[in-house]
Amino acid sequence: MARICAITGKRPTIGSRINRKGQSKKSGGIGTHVTSITKRKFRPNLQRVRVKLPNGSIKRVWVAVKALKAGLVEKV
């Protein structure tokens, strides 16, 4: 399954998880330092819902929750 919203086109985006070590300057240390950077994915919150299409038929599609809350989809 491709993690893509059928309505908005939202898809996973790539980011980084940054690990830091040390005591912050604010707490009296000499500052934090980056020890490692790891790739990660931010995945959209998709739900499989039954949707009424404009031509009147009903179909199950993957839809982002943000689209459901915004009222872009008519659930059945």
Secondary structure, DSSP 8 states (H G I E B T S, - for coil): -----TTT----EEEEEEEEES--GGGTSS--EEEEEEEEEE---EEEEEEE-TTS-EEEEEEEHHHHHHT-S-B-
